[in-house]
């Protein structure tokens, strides 16, 4: 479905955007891939990596609606990856996080509708489920904006969905580069916030593949959640440095002990498919009726049990230290 299509990714110079471009160019023949971001240095470095003529770069900020309007002209599919994502930094700089994550989401919706973009997928986070920190609250709000946007499409062909997943192994925002740097610089201990801490874990390749598949599955209004394993943060540290001790530093501002991707409060809206969950919209769309039991690929789902909750600490699938170490070799 991506052959001869124009694809734009906001915040496209990040880890996700780099691998997304690489995988799409290998698997499909897109007419154009547009990297929209505000960091000219990262764009310059990425342009040296991707020299294909159909890979274009567009300097801009999702806070700037007029710039988005220009960038979205003729675009078929949008992946909205731009966000301020550091939990503790968001706690200290709330308005900056709000302006980008919420205001930016609203601008993406407006620009997509104005340009008749076909499909938009916004990348979310497990922190958006029952959020306790500002970052999670802004991403929950962003999720709501994209889901409800399907109610104002009118005659536009545009449809909006969300993909929610957990920590990405080896991404710039994960703890892996921090641990790696400490190990390489001869640290005698790795910092651990809490020995009980767990996280969902997904590789960057799996994240990109899930987003691509979600474009094929989406009807508009869904929050797609992949079935992925959990890890103990202490096991991650042991996998990366078996001989180093751990230094307990305490939970950082706004941090959770465990994460969840489907809350018990959303159980009545949650459908289980073979390799993923779908959280249906809590609202009814005025001008069109959508059934999510079967997706666009004709895959069938079923409602989860009444008290269902998808949490990192109660997940049935935990990676062992050996499995974590093996995964880290390929990220």
C-alpha positions in Angstrom: 0.0 0.0 0.0 3.0 2.3 0.2 4.1 1.9 -3.4 4.0 5.2 -5.3 2.7 7.0 -2.2 4.0 10.2 -0.4 4.8 9.5 3.2 5.6 12.1 5.8 7.0 11.5 9.3 7.1 14.3 11.9 10.1 14.1 14.2 11.6 11.9 11.5 15.2 12.3 12.5 14.8 10.2 15.6 15.6 6.5 16.0 12.2 5.4 14.8 12.3 7.7 11.7 15.8 6.5 10.6 14.8 2.8 10.7 11.4 3.5 9.2 12.9 5.2 6.2 15.4 2.3 5.8 12.8 -0.4 6.0 10.2 1.3 3.8 12.9 1.9 1.1 13.8 -1.8 1.2 10.3 -3.2 1.2 8.3 -0.7 -0.9 8.7 1.9 -3.7 7.3 5.1 -2.2 7.0 8.1 -4.5 8.4 10.3 -1.7 9.4 10.1 2.0 9.4 13.5 3.7 11.3 14.0 7.0 9.7 16.9 8.9 11.7 18.1 11.9 13.2 21.2 13.5 16.8 20.0 14.0 18.9 20.9 10.9 22.0 19.1 12.1 20.2 15.8 12.5 18.6 16.3 9.1 22.0 17.0 7.6 23.4 13.8 9.1 20.4 11.8 7.9 20.7 13.2 4.4 24.2 11.8 4.2 22.8 8.4 5.1 19.8 8.5 2.7 20.9 9.9 -0.6 17.9 8.7 -2.6 16.1 11.3 -4.6 12.7 10.3 -3.2 13.9 11.1 0.4 13.2 14.8 1.2 13.8 16.9 4.2 11.6 19.7 5.5 12.7 21.9 8.4 9.7 22.8 10.6 8.1 22.5 14.0 4.8 20.9 14.7 3.9 24.0 16.8 3.8 25.9 13.5 0.5 25.2 11.7 1.4 27.2 8.6 4.6 25.2 8.1 2.8 21.9 8.5 0.2 23.0 6.0 3.0 23.5 3.4 4.7 20.2 4.3 1.4 18.1 4.1 0.6 19.2 0.5 0.2 16.0 -1.7 0.9 13.7 1.2 -0.9 10.3 1.4 0.2 9.0 4.8 1.5 10.7 8.0 3.3 9.2 11.0 3.3 11.7 13.8 6.4 10.9 15.9 7.4 14.4 17.0 7.1 14.8 20.8 9.0 15.9 23.9 9.5 12.6 25.6 11.8 12.9 28.6 9.6 12.3 31.7 11.7 14.3 34.2 12.3 17.2 31.8 8.6 17.5 31.1 7.9 17.7 34.9 10.2 20.8 35.1 9.1 22.3 31.7 5.4 21.6 31.6 4.3 24.3 29.1 7.0 23.3 26.6 5.8 19.7 26.7 2.1 20.8 26.4 2.8 23.1 23.5 4.6 20.4 21.5 2.6 17.3 22.5 -0.9 18.7 22.6 -0.7 21.8 20.4 1.4 19.9 17.9 -1.2 17.1 17.8 -4.0 19.6 17.1 -1.9 21.2 14.3 -1.2 17.8 12.7 -5.0 17.1 12.6 -5.8 20.5 11.1 -3.0 20.1 8.4 -4.0 16.6 7.6 -7.7 17.5 7.1 -6.8 20.6 5.1 -4.5 18.6 2.7 -6.8 15.5 2.5 -4.2 13.2 3.8 -5.5 9.6 3.6 -4.3 8.1 6.8 -2.5 9.4 9.9 -1.0 7.3 12.7 0.2 9.0 15.9 2.8 7.3 18.0 1.9 7.1 21.7 3.4 5.6 24.8 2.5 3.2 27.6 2.8 6.3 29.9 -0.5 7.6 28.4 -2.5 4.8 30.1 -3.6 6.1 33.6 -0.8 8.7 33.5 0.8 10.1 36.6 3.4 12.3 34.9 3.0 15.3 32.7 4.5 13.6 29.6 1.9 10.7 29.9 -0.9 13.2 30.5 0.0 15.1 27.3 0.2 11.9 25.3 -3.2 10.8 26.6 -4.6 14.2 25.5 -2.9 13.7 22.1 -4.4 10.3 21.8 -7.8 11.7 22.5 -7.3 14.5 19.9 -6.4 12.0 17.2 -9.2 9.6 18.0 -11.9 12.3 18.2 -10.6 13.8 14.9 -12.4 11.0 13.1 -15.6 12.7 14.3 -14.9 15.9 12.4 -13.6 14.5 9.1 -16.9 15.3 7.3 -16.4 14.6 3.5 -12.6 14.4 3.9 -11.1 10.9 3.3 -8.7 11.3 6.2 -8.7 8.8 9.0 -6.7 8.9 12.3 -5.4 6.2 14.5 -2.9 5.7 17.3 -0.2 3.2 18.0 0.8 2.8 21.7 3.8 0.7 22.7 6.4 0.5 25.5 10.1 1.2 25.8 12.1 0.8 22.6 15.3 -1.2 23.1 18.3 0.9 22.2 16.4 4.0 21.2 17.9 7.4 22.1 15.3 7.8 24.9 15.9 4.4 26.5 18.2 3.6 29.4 20.3 1.3 27.2 22.6 4.1 25.8 23.0 5.5 29.4 24.1 2.1 30.7 26.3 1.6 27.7 28.1 4.9 28.2 28.7 4.2 31.9 30.1 0.7 31.1 32.4 2.1 28.4 33.7 4.9 30.7 34.6 2.4 33.4 31.8 3.0 35.9 31.9 0.6 38.9 28.1 0.5 39.3 24.9 1.0 37.2 22.2 3.3 38.6 18.9 1.5 39.3 15.8 3.6 40.3 14.0 0.7 42.1 14.8 -3.1 42.1 11.1 -3.9 41.5 10.8 -1.7 38.4 9.5 -3.4 35.2 9.0 -2.1 31.7 7.4 -3.3 28.4 10.1 -3.9 25.8 10.0 -3.8 22.0 12.8 -3.6 19.5 12.9 -0.7 17.0 12.4 -3.1 14.1 9.3 -4.5 15.8 7.9 -1.0 16.4 8.3 0.0 12.8 6.8 -3.2 11.5 3.8 -2.8 13.9 3.2 0.8 12.7 3.3 -0.3 9.0 0.9 -3.2 9.7 -1.4 -0.8 11.6 -1.7 1.4 8.5 -3.1 -1.7 6.7 -5.4 -2.6 9.6 -6.9 0.8 10.6 -10.4 2.0 10.0 -9.9 5.2 12.1 -10.3 5.7 15.8 -8.4 2.7 17.1 -5.5 2.7 19.6 -3.3 -0.3 18.5 -1.3 -2.0 21.2 1.2 -4.7 20.4 1.6 -7.9 22.5 5.2 -7.5 23.7 7.3 -8.9 26.5 8.3 -7.2 29.8 11.7 -6.9 31.4 13.0 -6.3 34.9 15.3 -3.3 34.9 17.7 -5.2 37.1 17.8 -8.0 34.5 18.6 -5.4 31.8 21.5 -4.2 33.9 22.7 -7.7 34.5 22.4 -8.5 30.8 24.6 -5.5 29.8 27.1 -5.7 32.6 27.0 -9.0 34.6 30.0 -8.1 36.7 28.9 -4.6 37.8 27.1 -3.8 41.0 23.9 -1.7 41.1 23.4 1.6 42.9 19.8 2.3 43.9 19.1 6.0 43.2 15.3 6.2 43.7 12.5 6.9 41.3 12.8 10.1 39.3 10.1 12.8 39.2 7.0 11.5 37.5 8.3 8.0 37.0 6.2 4.8 37.5 7.3 1.6 39.1 5.4 -0.4 36.5 3.8 0.6 33.2 0.5 -0.4 31.6 -0.8 -0.2 28.0 -4.4 -1.2 28.5 -6.1 0.1 31.7 -8.8 -1.8 33.5 -10.9 1.3 32.9 -10.6 0.7 29.2 -11.4 -3.1 29.4 -14.9 -2.6 28.1 -13.4 -1.0 25.0 -10.5 -3.4 24.4 -10.5 -6.1 21.8 -7.9 -8.9 21.7 -6.4 -10.0 18.4 -3.7 -12.7 17.8 -0.7 -10.4 18.2 -2.2 -7.1 19.4 -5.0 -5.3 21.2 -7.3 -2.6 19.9 -8.8 0.0 22.3 -12.0 1.3 20.6 -13.1 4.9 20.8 -15.1 5.8 23.9 -17.2 8.2 21.7 -19.7 7.4 18.9 -18.9 9.1 15.6 -21.8 11.2 14.4 -21.6 10.7 10.7 -20.3 7.1 10.4 -20.7 3.8 12.2 -17.5 1.7 12.6 -17.2 -1.9 13.8 -13.8 -2.8 15.0 -14.4 -6.6 15.5 -12.8 -7.1 12.1 -10.1 -4.9 10.8 -9.2 -3.9 7.2 -7.2 -7.1 6.9 -10.2 -9.1 7.9 -8.6 -10.2 11.2 -11.1 -10.9 13.9 -10.9 -9.8 17.5 -12.9 -10.4 20.7 -13.7 -8.4 23.8 -11.4 -9.0 26.7 -12.6 -10.0 30.2 -14.2 -7.4 32.4 -11.2 -6.8 34.7 -8.6 -7.1 32.0 -5.5 -4.9 32.4 -2.2 -5.1 30.4 0.6 -4.3 32.8 4.3 -4.7 32.6 4.5 -6.4 36.0 1.7 -8.9 35.5 2.5 -9.6 31.8 2.7 -13.3 31.1 5.7 -12.9 28.9 9.0 -11.8 30.6 12.4 -11.9 28.9 15.2 -13.7 30.7 18.6 -12.1 31.1 19.9 -14.3 28.3 17.1 -13.2 26.0 17.7 -9.5 26.8 21.4 -9.9 26.1 20.6 -11.6 22.7 18.2 -8.8 21.8 20.7 -6.1 22.6 23.1 -7.6 20.1 20.8 -6.7 17.2 19.5 -3.3 18.3 
